[in-house]
Amino acid sequence: MLYKFIGSNDPNDVIKNLKRFIEEGTISASAPTKFNDPSECKVSIIAGETPEEREKFYESFEITSLTKDEWENASPQVVKNTTVVVRNEVMNMFGVVCLTPVVDSILMWSHYSASHKGFCIGFEDAFVKSIDDYFLFDAVRYMSCVPVCNMSVEGIQGLAQKLFFYKDSCWFYENERRVITSRNGIKTFDKKYIREVCLGHNADPLVEAYVKEAAKNYPDIKFYKMRTDDDDYRLIRESLI
């Protein structure tokens, strides 16, 4: 199961977002420029660690504007400049859908569901490939430093992995899985993969009333609300129906 957290302080916005998922079958694939981490999609690109690897890069990418000797001398700065251009293009073109397999993380509810006023929606794993413009899917790796991509060894596929699926280790609590789409924006998906809707502990009564009414039309979806006991820190799911 994969979960998407959504939040707003306005209950009407929460209801609007619920309708987008369960009635319309749409989801936002956001541009990384919109995220809360200024280090999204950072990568350190190198042409190669040895003269042989740099020559392989030179030949593979058919660099005709420089001789091999000129390339050997200029490659560090050329690649550094290219890194900046690639990152800017990636952050403005591709879309990212952020998911997690964890439904009961207090931090996730606090940070991504407007202090438990929103909801999270649970999907079967197969949902990811039903998203319009699907490109890649993988788990995020957490590191204390920016990943290095050796282009002569890892190529374009390795670069895509380093750009999209690496983050600073401070974000490890998210346990994030990412769907990458070839363009950002609103995407359609197959609604049959929706399995759960969980309201936050602080969900507005208007939101709860909408969900209880909507549940009548969606017998294959389980509807819950999160709560916490007075003598315990844990979040507990309780059925709303």
C-alpha positions as CSV (number, residue, x, y, z in Angstrom):
1,M,0.0,0.0,0.0
2,L,1.2,3.5,-0.9
3,Y,-0.1,6.6,0.8
4,K,-0.4,10.2,-0.3
5,F,-0.8,12.9,2.3
6,I,-2.9,16.0,1.5
7,G,-3.7,19.0,3.8
8,S,-5.3,22.4,4.1
9,N,-6.5,24.6,7.0
10,D,-9.7,25.2,5.0
11,P,-12.2,22.3,5.2
12,N,-13.7,23.2,1.9
13,D,-10.3,22.8,0.2
14,V,-9.9,19.4,2.0
15,I,-13.3,18.3,0.6
16,K,-12.3,19.6,-2.9
17,N,-9.1,17.6,-2.8
18,L,-11.0,14.5,-1.7
19,K,-13.3,14.8,-4.6
20,R,-10.4,15.2,-7.0
21,F,-9.1,11.8,-5.9
22,I,-12.2,9.6,-5.3
23,E,-14.6,11.2,-7.8
24,E,-12.4,12.6,-10.6
25,G,-9.4,10.3,-10.4
26,T,-6.8,13.1,-10.7
27,I,-3.6,13.8,-8.8
28,S,-0.9,16.5,-8.9
29,A,2.5,15.7,-10.2
30,S,4.4,18.8,-8.8
31,A,7.4,20.5,-10.2
32,P,10.4,20.0,-7.8
33,T,10.7,23.8,-7.7
34,K,7.4,23.9,-5.6
35,F,8.8,21.6,-2.9
36,N,9.9,22.5,0.6
37,D,13.5,21.4,0.0
38,P,15.8,23.8,-1.8
39,S,18.2,20.9,-2.5
40,E,15.8,18.9,-4.6
41,C,17.5,17.3,-7.7
42,K,21.0,18.2,-6.7
43,V,23.7,16.0,-8.3
44,S,27.4,16.3,-8.9
45,I,28.1,15.2,-12.5
46,I,31.6,14.1,-13.5
47,A,32.6,13.0,-17.0
48,G,34.8,10.2,-15.6
49,E,37.3,9.5,-12.8
50,T,40.1,8.5,-15.2
51,P,41.4,9.8,-18.6
52,E,40.0,6.6,-20.1
53,E,36.5,7.2,-18.7
54,R,36.6,10.8,-19.8
55,E,37.6,9.7,-23.3
56,K,34.7,7.3,-23.3
57,F,32.3,10.2,-22.3
58,Y,33.8,12.3,-25.1
59,E,33.2,9.6,-27.7
60,S,29.8,8.5,-26.4
61,F,28.3,12.0,-26.5
62,E,30.0,12.9,-29.8
63,I,31.6,16.1,-28.6
64,T,32.8,17.7,-31.8
65,S,33.4,21.3,-30.7
66,L,36.6,20.3,-28.8
67,T,39.6,18.1,-29.6
68,K,40.2,15.2,-27.1
69,D,43.1,17.2,-25.5
70,E,40.9,20.3,-25.2
71,W,38.1,18.2,-23.7
72,E,40.5,16.7,-21.1
73,N,41.4,20.2,-19.9
74,A,38.0,21.7,-20.2
75,S,35.8,18.9,-19.1
76,P,35.5,19.7,-15.3
77,Q,34.2,23.2,-16.0
78,V,32.0,22.2,-18.9
79,V,30.4,19.4,-16.9
80,K,29.9,21.8,-13.9
81,N,28.1,24.2,-16.2
82,T,26.0,21.4,-17.7
83,T,25.0,20.2,-14.2
84,V,23.4,23.6,-13.5
85,V,21.5,23.6,-16.8
86,V,20.3,20.0,-16.4
87,R,19.0,20.6,-12.9
88,N,17.1,23.7,-13.9
89,E,15.5,21.9,-16.8
90,V,14.6,18.9,-14.8
91,M,13.1,20.9,-11.9
92,N,10.8,22.9,-14.3
93,M,9.8,20.1,-16.7
94,F,9.2,16.8,-14.8
95,G,6.5,16.1,-12.2
96,V,6.9,14.2,-8.9
97,V,4.2,12.4,-7.0
98,C,5.4,11.9,-3.4
99,L,4.2,8.7,-1.6
100,T,5.0,6.7,1.4
101,P,4.2,3.2,2.7
102,V,3.6,4.6,6.2
103,V,0.2,5.8,7.3
104,D,0.7,6.4,11.0
105,S,3.7,8.8,11.1
106,I,2.9,11.7,13.4
107,L,5.5,13.8,11.5
108,M,4.0,13.1,8.1
109,W,0.5,14.0,9.3
110,S,1.9,17.2,10.9
111,H,4.0,18.3,8.0
112,Y,2.0,17.3,5.0
113,S,-1.6,17.2,6.2
114,A,-1.9,20.7,7.8
115,S,-1.4,19.5,11.3
116,H,-3.7,16.5,11.0
117,K,-6.6,18.6,9.4
118,G,-6.3,16.9,6.1
119,F,-6.3,13.3,4.9
120,C,-4.1,10.6,3.4
121,I,-5.3,8.3,0.6
122,G,-4.1,4.7,0.2
123,F,-3.5,3.0,-3.1
124,E,-2.5,-0.5,-4.3
125,D,1.1,-0.5,-5.5
126,A,0.0,-1.0,-9.1
127,F,-1.6,2.5,-9.1
128,V,1.8,4.1,-9.9
129,K,1.9,2.9,-13.5
130,S,-1.7,4.0,-14.1
131,I,-0.7,7.7,-13.7
132,D,-0.8,9.6,-16.9
133,D,2.7,10.5,-18.3
134,Y,4.3,7.9,-16.0
135,F,8.1,7.9,-16.4
136,L,9.9,6.3,-13.4
137,F,9.2,5.0,-9.9
138,D,11.5,4.2,-7.1
139,A,12.3,4.6,-3.4
140,V,14.3,7.6,-2.2
141,R,17.8,7.1,-0.9
142,Y,18.9,9.3,2.0
143,M,22.5,10.6,2.1
144,S,24.5,13.2,4.0
145,C,26.1,14.5,0.8
146,V,25.0,15.3,-2.8
147,P,25.3,12.1,-5.0
148,V,27.9,11.9,-7.7
149,C,27.1,10.6,-11.1
150,N,29.9,9.3,-13.2
151,M,28.4,9.8,-16.7
152,S,30.9,7.5,-18.5
153,V,29.9,4.6,-16.2
154,E,26.3,5.3,-15.2
155,G,24.9,7.1,-18.3
156,I,21.6,8.9,-18.6
157,Q,19.7,6.2,-16.6
158,G,22.1,6.6,-13.7
159,L,21.8,10.4,-13.9
160,A,18.0,10.1,-13.7
161,Q,18.3,8.0,-10.5
162,K,20.6,10.5,-8.9
163,L,18.5,13.5,-9.8
164,F,15.1,12.2,-8.6
165,F,15.7,9.6,-6.0
166,Y,18.4,11.0,-3.6
167,K,17.7,13.4,-0.7
168,D,19.5,14.7,2.4
169,S,19.4,12.2,5.3
170,C,17.4,14.6,7.4
171,W,14.3,13.6,5.4
172,F,14.6,9.9,6.1
173,Y,11.5,9.9,8.3
174,E,9.4,10.3,5.1
175,N,10.3,6.8,3.8
176,E,9.4,8.3,0.5
177,R,8.5,6.6,-2.8
178,R,8.4,8.8,-5.9
179,V,6.5,8.6,-9.2
180,I,8.2,10.7,-11.8
181,T,6.1,12.0,-14.7
182,S,7.4,13.3,-18.0
183,R,5.6,16.6,-17.5
184,N,4.3,18.3,-14.3
185,G,0.7,19.2,-13.7
186,I,-2.6,17.5,-13.0
187,K,-2.6,13.8,-14.0
188,T,-5.4,11.2,-14.3
189,F,-5.0,7.7,-12.8
190,D,-7.1,4.6,-12.5
191,K,-9.5,5.1,-9.5
192,K,-9.9,1.3,-9.1
193,Y,-6.6,1.3,-7.2
194,I,-7.9,3.5,-4.3
195,R,-8.2,1.3,-1.2
196,E,-8.3,3.6,1.8
197,V,-9.1,7.2,2.8
198,C,-7.9,8.2,6.3
199,L,-8.9,11.5,7.8
200,G,-6.6,13.3,10.2
201,H,-7.0,13.5,13.9
202,N,-8.1,17.1,13.6
203,A,-10.3,16.8,10.6
204,D,-13.2,19.3,10.5
205,P,-16.7,17.9,11.1
206,L,-17.6,19.2,7.6
207,V,-15.0,16.9,6.1
208,E,-16.1,14.0,8.2
209,A,-19.7,14.5,7.1
210,Y,-18.7,14.6,3.5
211,V,-16.7,11.3,3.8
212,K,-19.5,9.5,5.6
213,E,-21.9,10.4,2.8
214,A,-19.4,9.7,0.0
215,A,-18.6,6.3,1.5
216,K,-22.1,5.1,0.4
217,N,-21.0,5.3,-3.2
218,Y,-17.6,3.6,-2.8
219,P,-18.1,0.2,-1.1
220,D,-14.6,-0.9,-2.2
221,I,-12.9,1.9,-0.3
222,K,-12.3,1.8,3.4
223,F,-12.7,5.0,5.3
224,Y,-10.9,5.8,8.5
225,K,-10.1,8.5,11.0
226,M,-6.9,8.7,13.0
227,R,-7.0,9.2,16.7
228,T,-4.6,9.0,19.7
229,D,-5.2,7.9,23.2
230,D,-4.6,10.2,26.2
231,D,-1.9,7.9,27.6
232,D,-0.1,7.0,24.3
233,Y,1.8,8.8,21.5
234,R,0.7,6.4,18.7
235,L,-1.8,7.2,16.0
236,I,-4.6,4.6,15.7
237,R,-6.9,4.2,12.7
238,E,-10.7,3.8,13.4
239,S,-13.3,3.0,10.9
240,L,-15.7,5.9,10.1
241,I,-18.4,3.6,8.7
